[in-house]
């Protein structure tokens, strides 16, 4: 099982990439793993919207069958 994680704006800068494939079984495990692999994400991940196949999730959800997770930091502007 592989999930494509896409990082946008400041999250991409913190991760040092705009996307990567991950194999964690749940959103909580994914959050912990990406911070372990990209420590700078730890500074912003709590403020980011996390979309699992297009639906925002703040709690843990299983990632089985999920194709992508998007990490979107807050955007400024109007």
PyMOL Python script that loads the backbone (N, CA, C, O; Angstrom):
from pymol import cmd

cmd.read_pdbstr("""\
ATOM      1  N   UNK A   1       0.843  -1.178   0.000  1.00  0.00           N
ATOM      2  CA  UNK A   1       0.000   0.000   0.000  1.00  0.00           C
ATOM      3  C   UNK A   1       0.885   1.237   0.000  1.00  0.00           C
ATOM      4  O   UNK A   1       1.836   1.333   0.775  1.00  0.00           O
ATOM      5  N   UNK A   2       0.569   2.163  -0.860  1.00  0.00           N
ATOM      6  CA  UNK A   2       1.323   3.405  -0.935  1.00  0.00           C
ATOM      7  C   UNK A   2       0.349   4.566  -1.093  1.00  0.00           C
ATOM      8  O   UNK A   2      -0.621   4.488  -1.847  1.00  0.00           O
ATOM      9  N   UNK A   3       0.624   5.626  -0.377  1.00  0.00           N
ATOM     10  CA  UNK A   3      -0.185   6.844  -0.432  1.00  0.00           C
ATOM     11  C   UNK A   3       0.712   7.961  -0.932  1.00  0.00           C
ATOM     12  O   UNK A   3       1.827   8.131  -0.439  1.00  0.00           O
ATOM     13  N   UNK A   4       0.239   8.718  -1.901  1.00  0.00           N
ATOM     14  CA  UNK A   4       0.987   9.871  -2.403  1.00  0.00           C
ATOM     15  C   UNK A   4       0.686  11.062  -1.502  1.00  0.00           C
ATOM     16  O   UNK A   4      -0.465  11.486  -1.399  1.00  0.00           O
ATOM     17  N   UNK A   5       1.709  11.605  -0.850  1.00  0.00           N
ATOM     18  CA  UNK A   5       1.551  12.785   0.000  1.00  0.00           C
ATOM     19  C   UNK A   5       2.060  13.978  -0.791  1.00  0.00           C
ATOM     20  O   UNK A   5       3.204  14.002  -1.246  1.00  0.00           O
ATOM     21  N   UNK A   6       1.182  14.973  -0.947  1.00  0.00           N
ATOM     22  CA  UNK A   6       1.542  16.179  -1.691  1.00  0.00           C
ATOM     23  C   UNK A   6       1.614  17.349  -0.713  1.00  0.00           C
ATOM     24  O   UNK A   6       0.699  17.585   0.076  1.00  0.00           O
ATOM     25  N   UNK A   7       2.720  18.067  -0.791  1.00  0.00           N
ATOM     26  CA  UNK A   7       2.958  19.217   0.087  1.00  0.00           C
ATOM     27  C   UNK A   7       2.837  20.491  -0.741  1.00  0.00           C
ATOM     28  O   UNK A   7       3.275  20.534  -1.891  1.00  0.00           O
ATOM     29  N   UNK A   8       2.252  21.509  -0.165  1.00  0.00           N
ATOM     30  CA  UNK A   8       2.053  22.765  -0.873  1.00  0.00           C
ATOM     31  C   UNK A   8       2.685  23.922  -0.098  1.00  0.00           C
ATOM     32  O   UNK A   8       2.735  23.913   1.132  1.00  0.00           O
ATOM     33  N   UNK A   9       3.162  24.905  -0.840  1.00  0.00           N
ATOM     34  CA  UNK A   9       3.688  26.166  -0.294  1.00  0.00           C
ATOM     35  C   UNK A   9       4.711  25.917   0.819  1.00  0.00           C
ATOM     36  O   UNK A   9       5.693  25.208   0.597  1.00  0.00           O
ATOM     37  N   UNK A  10       4.500  26.480   2.002  1.00  0.00           N
ATOM     38  CA  UNK A  10       5.463  26.365   3.095  1.00  0.00           C
ATOM     39  C   UNK A  10       5.679  24.917   3.538  1.00  0.00           C
ATOM     40  O   UNK A  10       6.755  24.577   4.028  1.00  0.00           O
ATOM     41  N   UNK A  11       4.679  24.071   3.372  1.00  0.00           N
ATOM     42  CA  UNK A  11       4.838  22.657   3.725  1.00  0.00           C
ATOM     43  C   UNK A  11       5.836  21.986   2.775  1.00  0.00           C
ATOM     44  O   UNK A  11       6.643  21.162   3.205  1.00  0.00           O
ATOM     45  N   UNK A  12       5.784  22.333   1.502  1.00  0.00           N
ATOM     46  CA  UNK A  12       6.747  21.786   0.538  1.00  0.00           C
ATOM     47  C   UNK A  12       8.153  22.270   0.861  1.00  0.00           C
ATOM     48  O   UNK A  12       9.118  21.511   0.766  1.00  0.00           O
ATOM     49  N   UNK A  13       8.261  23.517   1.236  1.00  0.00           N
ATOM     50  CA  UNK A  13       9.570  24.058   1.607  1.00  0.00           C
ATOM     51  C   UNK A  13      10.119  23.342   2.842  1.00  0.00           C
ATOM     52  O   UNK A  13      11.299  22.992   2.886  1.00  0.00           O
ATOM     53  N   UNK A  14       9.269  23.127   3.840  1.00  0.00           N
ATOM     54  CA  UNK A  14       9.701  22.453   5.067  1.00  0.00           C
ATOM     55  C   UNK A  14      10.072  20.992   4.808  1.00  0.00           C
ATOM     56  O   UNK A  14      11.005  20.470   5.419  1.00  0.00           O
ATOM     57  N   UNK A  15       9.345  20.336   3.907  1.00  0.00           N
ATOM     58  CA  UNK A  15       9.613  18.931   3.602  1.00  0.00           C
ATOM     59  C   UNK A  15      10.781  18.769   2.633  1.00  0.00           C
ATOM     60  O   UNK A  15      11.388  17.701   2.557  1.00  0.00           O
ATOM     61  N   UNK A  16      11.089  19.822   1.902  1.00  0.00           N
ATOM     62  CA  UNK A  16      12.158  19.738   0.910  1.00  0.00           C
ATOM     63  C   UNK A  16      11.732  19.009  -0.353  1.00  0.00           C
ATOM     64  O   UNK A  16      12.569  18.611  -1.163  1.00  0.00           O
ATOM     65  N   UNK A  17      10.423  18.836  -0.516  1.00  0.00           N
ATOM     66  CA  UNK A  17       9.871  18.171  -1.701  1.00  0.00           C
ATOM     67  C   UNK A  17       8.409  18.563  -1.842  1.00  0.00           C
ATOM     68  O   UNK A  17       7.780  18.988  -0.873  1.00  0.00           O
ATOM     69  N   UNK A  18       7.872  18.423  -3.032  1.00  0.00           N
ATOM     70  CA  UNK A  18       6.454  18.721  -3.194  1.00  0.00           C
ATOM     71  C   UNK A  18       5.587  17.462  -3.139  1.00  0.00           C
ATOM     72  O   UNK A  18       4.360  17.561  -3.099  1.00  0.00           O
ATOM     73  N   UNK A  19       6.210  16.278  -3.137  1.00  0.00           N
ATOM     74  CA  UNK A  19       5.435  15.040  -3.046  1.00  0.00           C
ATOM     75  C   UNK A  19       6.345  13.867  -2.722  1.00  0.00           C
ATOM     76  O   UNK A  19       7.536  13.872  -3.034  1.00  0.00           O
ATOM     77  N   UNK A  20       5.754  12.862  -2.090  1.00  0.00           N
ATOM     78  CA  UNK A  20       6.472  11.619  -1.818  1.00  0.00           C
ATOM     79  C   UNK A  20       5.460  10.513  -1.590  1.00  0.00           C
ATOM     80  O   UNK A  20       4.312  10.780  -1.232  1.00  0.00           O
ATOM     81  N   UNK A  21       5.875   9.288  -1.793  1.00  0.00           N
ATOM     82  CA  UNK A  21       5.031   8.123  -1.531  1.00  0.00           C
ATOM     83  C   UNK A  21       5.345   7.596  -0.138  1.00  0.00           C
ATOM     84  O   UNK A  21       6.511   7.457   0.232  1.00  0.00           O
ATOM     85  N   UNK A  22       4.297   7.303   0.636  1.00  0.00           N
ATOM     86  CA  UNK A  22       4.441   6.838   2.012  1.00  0.00           C
ATOM     87  C   UNK A  22       3.638   5.555   2.195  1.00  0.00           C
ATOM     88  O   UNK A  22       2.764   5.246   1.385  1.00  0.00           O
ATOM     89  N   UNK A  23       3.934   4.810   3.256  1.00  0.00           N
ATOM     90  CA  UNK A  23       3.254   3.535   3.493  1.00  0.00           C
ATOM     91  C   UNK A  23       2.651   3.424   4.890  1.00  0.00           C
ATOM     92  O   UNK A  23       2.327   2.317   5.321  1.00  0.00           O
ATOM     93  N   UNK A  24       2.491   4.521   5.604  1.00  0.00           N
ATOM     94  CA  UNK A  24       1.926   4.462   6.946  1.00  0.00           C
ATOM     95  C   UNK A  24       0.447   4.051   6.871  1.00  0.00           C
ATOM     96  O   UNK A  24      -0.248   4.410   5.920  1.00  0.00           O
ATOM     97  N   UNK A  25      -0.036   3.294   7.880  1.00  0.00           N
ATOM     98  CA  UNK A  25      -1.398   2.765   7.820  1.00  0.00           C
ATOM     99  C   UNK A  25      -2.501   3.732   8.258  1.00  0.00           C
ATOM    100  O   UNK A  25      -3.679   3.486   7.998  1.00  0.00           O
ATOM    101  N   UNK A  26      -2.125   4.828   8.921  1.00  0.00           N
ATOM    102  CA  UNK A  26      -3.136   5.764   9.417  1.00  0.00           C
ATOM    103  C   UNK A  26      -2.613   7.193   9.324  1.00  0.00           C
ATOM    104  O   UNK A  26      -1.415   7.427   9.164  1.00  0.00           O
ATOM    105  N   UNK A  27      -3.540   8.138   9.429  1.00  0.00           N
ATOM    106  CA  UNK A  27      -3.156   9.537   9.352  1.00  0.00           C
ATOM    107  C   UNK A  27      -2.262   9.935  10.523  1.00  0.00           C
ATOM    108  O   UNK A  27      -1.318  10.706  10.344  1.00  0.00           O
ATOM    109  N   UNK A  28      -2.542   9.428  11.704  1.00  0.00           N
ATOM    110  CA  UNK A  28      -1.689   9.735  12.854  1.00  0.00           C
ATOM    111  C   UNK A  28      -0.270   9.213  12.629  1.00  0.00           C
ATOM    112  O   UNK A  28       0.702   9.923  12.886  1.00  0.00           O
ATOM    113  N   UNK A  29      -0.152   7.989  12.157  1.00  0.00           N
ATOM    114  CA  UNK A  29       1.168   7.415  11.885  1.00  0.00           C
ATOM    115  C   UNK A  29       1.876   8.202  10.787  1.00  0.00           C
ATOM    116  O   UNK A  29       3.089   8.401  10.849  1.00  0.00           O
ATOM    117  N   UNK A  30       1.130   8.648   9.792  1.00  0.00           N
ATOM    118  CA  UNK A  30       1.712   9.446   8.712  1.00  0.00           C
ATOM    119  C   UNK A  30       2.240  10.769   9.259  1.00  0.00           C
ATOM    120  O   UNK A  30       3.362  11.163   8.943  1.00  0.00           O
ATOM    121  N   UNK A  31       1.449  11.451  10.068  1.00  0.00           N
ATOM    122  CA  UNK A  31       1.893  12.727  10.650  1.00  0.00           C
ATOM    123  C   UNK A  31       3.194  12.542  11.435  1.00  0.00           C
ATOM    124  O   UNK A  31       4.132  13.323  11.280  1.00  0.00           O
ATOM    125  N   UNK A  32       3.246  11.515  12.270  1.00  0.00           N
ATOM    126  CA  UNK A  32       4.440  11.265  13.072  1.00  0.00           C
ATOM    127  C   UNK A  32       5.646  10.945  12.187  1.00  0.00           C
ATOM    128  O   UNK A  32       6.751  11.418  12.453  1.00  0.00           O
ATOM    129  N   UNK A  33       5.444  10.159  11.153  1.00  0.00           N
ATOM    130  CA  UNK A  33       6.545   9.741  10.282  1.00  0.00           C
ATOM    131  C   UNK A  33       7.094  10.895   9.446  1.00  0.00           C
ATOM    132  O   UNK A  33       8.308  11.017   9.285  1.00  0.00           O
ATOM    133  N   UNK A  34       6.211  11.742   8.914  1.00  0.00           N
ATOM    134  CA  UNK A  34       6.723  12.833   8.083  1.00  0.00           C
ATOM    135  C   UNK A  34       7.477  13.861   8.922  1.00  0.00           C
ATOM    136  O   UNK A  34       8.431  14.474   8.444  1.00  0.00           O
ATOM    137  N   UNK A  35       7.050  14.053  10.178  1.00  0.00           N
ATOM    138  CA  UNK A  35       7.787  14.971  11.053  1.00  0.00           C
ATOM    139  C   UNK A  35       9.145  14.355  11.421  1.00  0.00           C
ATOM    140  O   UNK A  35      10.148  15.065  11.503  1.00  0.00           O
ATOM    141  N   UNK A  36       9.173  13.047  11.641  1.00  0.00           N
ATOM    142  CA  UNK A  36      10.450  12.384  11.934  1.00  0.00           C
ATOM    143  C   UNK A  36      11.403  12.495  10.744  1.00  0.00           C
ATOM    144  O   UNK A  36      12.602  12.704  10.926  1.00  0.00           O
ATOM    145  N   UNK A  37      10.874  12.358   9.531  1.00  0.00           N
ATOM    146  CA  UNK A  37      11.706  12.425   8.329  1.00  0.00           C
ATOM    147  C   UNK A  37      12.014  13.850   7.891  1.00  0.00           C
ATOM    148  O   UNK A  37      13.047  14.098   7.269  1.00  0.00           O
ATOM    149  N   UNK A  38      11.130  14.786   8.210  1.00  0.00           N
ATOM    150  CA  UNK A  38      11.280  16.196   7.814  1.00  0.00           C
ATOM    151  C   UNK A  38      11.004  17.060   9.046  1.00  0.00           C
ATOM    152  O   UNK A  38       9.909  17.608   9.172  1.00  0.00           O
ATOM    153  N   UNK A  39      11.966  17.193   9.950  1.00  0.00           N
ATOM    154  CA  UNK A  39      11.724  17.896  11.225  1.00  0.00           C
ATOM    155  C   UNK A  39      11.146  19.300  11.086  1.00  0.00           C
ATOM    156  O   UNK A  39      10.395  19.734  11.959  1.00  0.00           O
ATOM    157  N   UNK A  40      11.469  20.013  10.032  1.00  0.00           N
ATOM    158  CA  UNK A  40      10.929  21.368   9.863  1.00  0.00           C
ATOM    159  C   UNK A  40       9.407  21.360   9.723  1.00  0.00           C
ATOM    160  O   UNK A  40       8.757  22.363  10.017  1.00  0.00           O
ATOM    161  N   UNK A  41       8.832  20.242   9.280  1.00  0.00           N
ATOM    162  CA  UNK A  41       7.370  20.154   9.197  1.00  0.00           C
ATOM    163  C   UNK A  41       6.720  20.221  10.573  1.00  0.00           C
ATOM    164  O   UNK A  41       5.571  20.644  10.699  1.00  0.00           O
ATOM    165  N   UNK A  42       7.446  19.808  11.597  1.00  0.00           N
ATOM    166  CA  UNK A  42       6.909  19.847  12.949  1.00  0.00           C
ATOM    167  C   UNK A  42       6.512  21.237  13.392  1.00  0.00           C
ATOM    168  O   UNK A  42       5.647  21.394  14.253  1.00  0.00           O
ATOM    169  N   UNK A  43       7.133  22.242  12.813  1.00  0.00           N
ATOM    170  CA  UNK A  43       6.837  23.629  13.174  1.00  0.00           C
ATOM    171  C   UNK A  43       5.526  24.128  12.567  1.00  0.00           C
ATOM    172  O   UNK A  43       4.946  25.088  13.074  1.00  0.00           O
ATOM    173  N   UNK A  44       5.049  23.496  11.491  1.00  0.00           N
ATOM    174  CA  UNK A  44       3.857  24.016  10.814  1.00  0.00           C
ATOM    175  C   UNK A  44       2.729  23.010  10.652  1.00  0.00           C
ATOM    176  O   UNK A  44       1.596  23.406  10.379  1.00  0.00           O
ATOM    177  N   UNK A  45       3.004  21.724  10.811  1.00  0.00           N
ATOM    178  CA  UNK A  45       1.999  20.703  10.488  1.00  0.00           C
ATOM    179  C   UNK A  45       0.703  20.874  11.270  1.00  0.00           C
ATOM    180  O   UNK A  45      -0.373  20.631  10.723  1.00  0.00           O
ATOM    181  N   UNK A  46       0.775  21.281  12.522  1.00  0.00           N
ATOM    182  CA  UNK A  46      -0.440  21.456  13.324  1.00  0.00           C
ATOM    183  C   UNK A  46      -1.347  22.563  12.787  1.00  0.00           C
ATOM    184  O   UNK A  46      -2.546  22.570  13.067  1.00  0.00           O
ATOM    185  N   UNK A  47      -0.792  23.483  12.028  1.00  0.00           N
ATOM    186  CA  UNK A  47      -1.584  24.577  11.458  1.00  0.00           C
ATOM    187  C   UNK A  47      -2.058  24.280  10.046  1.00  0.00           C
ATOM    188  O   UNK A  47      -2.818  25.059   9.471  1.00  0.00           O
ATOM    189  N   UNK A  48      -1.618  23.166   9.482  1.00  0.00           N
ATOM    190  CA  UNK A  48      -1.963  22.815   8.107  1.00  0.00           C
ATOM    191  C   UNK A  48      -3.303  22.099   8.031  1.00  0.00           C
ATOM    192  O   UNK A  48      -3.691  21.373   8.946  1.00  0.00           O
ATOM    193  N   UNK A  49      -4.003  22.319   6.922  1.00  0.00           N
ATOM    194  CA  UNK A  49      -5.168  21.496   6.597  1.00  0.00           C
ATOM    195  C   UNK A  49      -4.632  20.226   5.951  1.00  0.00           C
ATOM    196  O   UNK A  49      -3.754  20.279   5.089  1.00  0.00           O
ATOM    197  N   UNK A  50      -5.163  19.091   6.373  1.00  0.00           N
ATOM    198  CA  UNK A  50      -4.755  17.818   5.802  1.00  0.00           C
ATOM    199  C   UNK A  50      -5.980  17.197   5.134  1.00  0.00           C
ATOM    200  O   UNK A  50      -6.981  16.903   5.787  1.00  0.00           O
ATOM    201  N   UNK A  51      -5.877  17.006   3.825  1.00  0.00           N
ATOM    202  CA  UNK A  51      -6.977  16.446   3.047  1.00  0.00           C
ATOM    203  C   UNK A  51      -6.642  15.018   2.654  1.00  0.00           C
ATOM    204  O   UNK A  51      -5.577  14.751   2.098  1.00  0.00           O
ATOM    205  N   UNK A  52      -7.550  14.110   2.945  1.00  0.00           N
ATOM    206  CA  UNK A  52      -7.387  12.704   2.591  1.00  0.00           C
ATOM    207  C   UNK A  52      -8.354  12.431   1.443  1.00  0.00           C
ATOM    208  O   UNK A  52      -9.571  12.428   1.629  1.00  0.00           O
ATOM    209  N   UNK A  53      -7.799  12.204   0.261  1.00  0.00           N
ATOM    210  CA  UNK A  53      -8.615  12.056  -0.955  1.00  0.00           C
ATOM    211  C   UNK A  53      -9.640  13.182  -1.070  1.00  0.00           C
ATOM    212  O   UNK A  53     -10.797  12.955  -1.426  1.00  0.00           O
ATOM    213  N   UNK A  54      -9.192  14.407  -0.759  1.00  0.00           N
ATOM    214  CA  UNK A  54     -10.010  15.595  -0.959  1.00  0.00           C
ATOM    215  C   UNK A  54     -10.882  16.011   0.212  1.00  0.00           C
ATOM    216  O   UNK A  54     -11.536  17.052   0.142  1.00  0.00           O
ATOM    217  N   UNK A  55     -10.915  15.232   1.288  1.00  0.00           N
ATOM    218  CA  UNK A  55     -11.741  15.550   2.453  1.00  0.00           C
ATOM    219  C   UNK A  55     -10.841  15.875   3.633  1.00  0.00           C
ATOM    220  O   UNK A  55      -9.926  15.118   3.962  1.00  0.00           O
ATOM    221  N   UNK A  56     -11.112  17.015   4.269  1.00  0.00           N
ATOM    222  CA  UNK A  56     -10.289  17.424   5.401  1.00  0.00           C
ATOM    223  C   UNK A  56     -10.518  16.500   6.598  1.00  0.00           C
ATOM    224  O   UNK A  56     -11.648  16.133   6.921  1.00  0.00           O
ATOM    225  N   UNK A  57      -9.401  16.135   7.247  1.00  0.00           N
ATOM    226  CA  UNK A  57      -9.454  15.313   8.458  1.00  0.00           C
ATOM    227  C   UNK A  57      -8.499  15.890   9.488  1.00  0.00           C
ATOM    228  O   UNK A  57      -7.328  16.133   9.194  1.00  0.00           O
ATOM    229  N   UNK A  58      -9.004  16.109  10.696  1.00  0.00           N
ATOM    230  CA  UNK A  58      -8.175  16.565  11.804  1.00  0.00           C
ATOM    231  C   UNK A  58      -7.882  15.420  12.769  1.00  0.00           C
ATOM    232  O   UNK A  58      -6.952  15.507  13.570  1.00  0.00           O
ATOM    233  N   UNK A  59      -8.663  14.358  12.698  1.00  0.00           N
ATOM    234  CA  UNK A  59      -8.488  13.196  13.562  1.00  0.00           C
ATOM    235  C   UNK A  59      -7.826  12.069  12.778  1.00  0.00           C
ATOM    236  O   UNK A  59      -7.543  12.206  11.588  1.00  0.00           O
ATOM    237  N   UNK A  60      -7.588  10.969  13.453  1.00  0.00           N
ATOM    238  CA  UNK A  60      -6.979   9.813  12.820  1.00  0.00           C
ATOM    239  C   UNK A  60      -7.981   9.108  11.905  1.00  0.00           C
ATOM    240  O   UNK A  60      -9.153   8.967  12.253  1.00  0.00           O
ATOM    241  N   UNK A  61      -7.524   8.676  10.758  1.00  0.00           N
ATOM    242  CA  UNK A  61      -8.309   7.845   9.847  1.00  0.00           C
ATOM    243  C   UNK A  61      -7.368   6.819   9.225  1.00  0.00           C
ATOM    244  O   UNK A  61      -6.183   7.099   9.040  1.00  0.00           O
ATOM    245  N   UNK A  62      -7.882   5.634   8.900  1.00  0.00           N
ATOM    246  CA  UNK A  62      -7.039   4.652   8.218  1.00  0.00           C
ATOM    247  C   UNK A  62      -6.754   5.127   6.799  1.00  0.00           C
ATOM    248  O   UNK A  62      -7.575   5.808   6.185  1.00  0.00           O
ATOM    249  N   UNK A  63      -5.591   4.763   6.286  1.00  0.00           N
ATOM    250  CA  UNK A  63      -5.213   5.184   4.937  1.00  0.00           C
ATOM    251  C   UNK A  63      -5.312   4.062   3.910  1.00  0.00           C
ATOM    252  O   UNK A  63      -4.910   4.249   2.761  1.00  0.00           O
ATOM    253  N   UNK A  64      -5.836   2.908   4.294  1.00  0.00           N
ATOM    254  CA  UNK A  64      -6.024   1.816   3.346  1.00  0.00           C
ATOM    255  C   UNK A  64      -6.969   2.262   2.238  1.00  0.00           C
ATOM    256  O   UNK A  64      -8.061   2.759   2.514  1.00  0.00           O
ATOM    257  N   UNK A  65      -6.562   2.089   1.008  1.00  0.00           N
ATOM    258  CA  UNK A  65      -7.383   2.467  -0.131  1.00  0.00           C
ATOM    259  C   UNK A  65      -7.320   3.930  -0.508  1.00  0.00           C
ATOM    260  O   UNK A  65      -7.940   4.335  -1.492  1.00  0.00           O
ATOM    261  N   UNK A  66      -6.591   4.734   0.243  1.00  0.00           N
ATOM    262  CA  UNK A  66      -6.456   6.165  -0.031  1.00  0.00           C
ATOM    263  C   UNK A  66      -5.394   6.360  -1.107  1.00  0.00           C
ATOM    264  O   UNK A  66      -4.361   5.690  -1.088  1.00  0.00           O
ATOM    265  N   UNK A  67      -5.640   7.270  -2.043  1.00  0.00           N
ATOM    266  CA  UNK A  67      -4.659   7.513  -3.103  1.00  0.00           C
ATOM    267  C   UNK A  67      -3.757   8.692  -2.819  1.00  0.00           C
ATOM    268  O   UNK A  67      -2.582   8.670  -3.184  1.00  0.00           O
ATOM    269  N   UNK A  68      -4.294   9.748  -2.161  1.00  0.00           N
ATOM    270  CA  UNK A  68      -3.428  10.886  -1.869  1.00  0.00           C
ATOM    271  C   UNK A  68      -3.853  11.640  -0.611  1.00  0.00           C
ATOM    272  O   UNK A  68      -5.024  11.675  -0.232  1.00  0.00           O
ATOM    273  N   UNK A  69      -2.848  12.237   0.011  1.00  0.00           N
ATOM    274  CA  UNK A  69      -3.021  13.102   1.171  1.00  0.00           C
ATOM    275  C   UNK A  69      -2.364  14.427   0.822  1.00  0.00           C
ATOM    276  O   UNK A  69      -1.197  14.461   0.430  1.00  0.00           O
ATOM    277  N   UNK A  70      -3.102  15.510   0.962  1.00  0.00           N
ATOM    278  CA  UNK A  70      -2.576  16.844   0.673  1.00  0.00           C
ATOM    279  C   UNK A  70      -2.338  17.597   1.972  1.00  0.00           C
ATOM    280  O   UNK A  70      -3.186  17.594   2.864  1.00  0.00           O
ATOM    281  N   UNK A  71      -1.184  18.239   2.074  1.00  0.00           N
ATOM    282  CA  UNK A  71      -0.828  19.032   3.252  1.00  0.00           C
ATOM    283  C   UNK A  71      -0.774  20.484   2.812  1.00  0.00           C
ATOM    284  O   UNK A  71       0.117  20.892   2.068  1.00  0.00           O
ATOM    285  N   UNK A  72      -1.752  21.263   3.290  1.00  0.00           N
ATOM    286  CA  UNK A  72      -1.910  22.647   2.865  1.00  0.00           C
ATOM    287  C   UNK A  72      -1.743  23.600   4.041  1.00  0.00           C
ATOM    288  O   UNK A  72      -2.581  23.616   4.943  1.00  0.00           O
ATOM    289  N   UNK A  73      -0.677  24.391   4.045  1.00  0.00           N
ATOM    290  CA  UNK A  73      -0.523  25.374   5.119  1.00  0.00           C
ATOM    291  C   UNK A  73      -1.531  26.507   4.939  1.00  0.00           C
ATOM    292  O   UNK A  73      -2.117  26.657   3.867  1.00  0.00           O
ATOM    293  N   UNK A  74      -1.729  27.303   5.987  1.00  0.00           N
ATOM    294  CA  UNK A  74      -2.620  28.459   5.840  1.00  0.00           C
ATOM    295  C   UNK A  74      -2.079  29.391   4.761  1.00  0.00           C
ATOM    296  O   UNK A  74      -0.873  29.620   4.663  1.00  0.00           O
ATOM    297  N   UNK A  75      -2.978  29.915   3.968  1.00  0.00           N
ATOM    298  CA  UNK A  75      -2.591  30.836   2.907  1.00  0.00           C
ATOM    299  C   UNK A  75      -3.020  32.238   3.285  1.00  0.00           C
ATOM    300  O   UNK A  75      -4.107  32.428   3.831  1.00  0.00           O
ATOM    301  N   UNK A  76      -2.194  33.207   3.008  1.00  0.00           N
ATOM    302  CA  UNK A  76      -2.529  34.608   3.264  1.00  0.00           C
ATOM    303  C   UNK A  76      -3.054  35.219   1.976  1.00  0.00           C
ATOM    304  O   UNK A  76      -2.831  34.692   0.886  1.00  0.00           O
ATOM    305  N   UNK A  77      -3.739  36.312   2.112  1.00  0.00           N
ATOM    306  CA  UNK A  77      -4.222  37.013   0.929  1.00  0.00           C
ATOM    307  C   UNK A  77      -5.721  37.079   0.887  1.00  0.00           C
ATOM    308  O   UNK A  77      -6.410  36.570   1.771  1.00  0.00           O
ATOM    309  N   UNK A  78      -6.213  37.703  -0.138  1.00  0.00           N
ATOM    310  CA  UNK A  78      -7.647  37.879  -0.202  1.00  0.00           C
ATOM    311  C   UNK A  78      -8.114  37.687  -1.534  1.00  0.00           C
ATOM    312  O   UNK A  78      -9.313  37.795  -1.790  1.00  0.00           O
TER     313      UNK A  78
END
""", "prot")
cmd.dss("prot")
cmd.show_as("cartoon", "prot")
cmd.util.cbc("prot")
cmd.orient("prot")
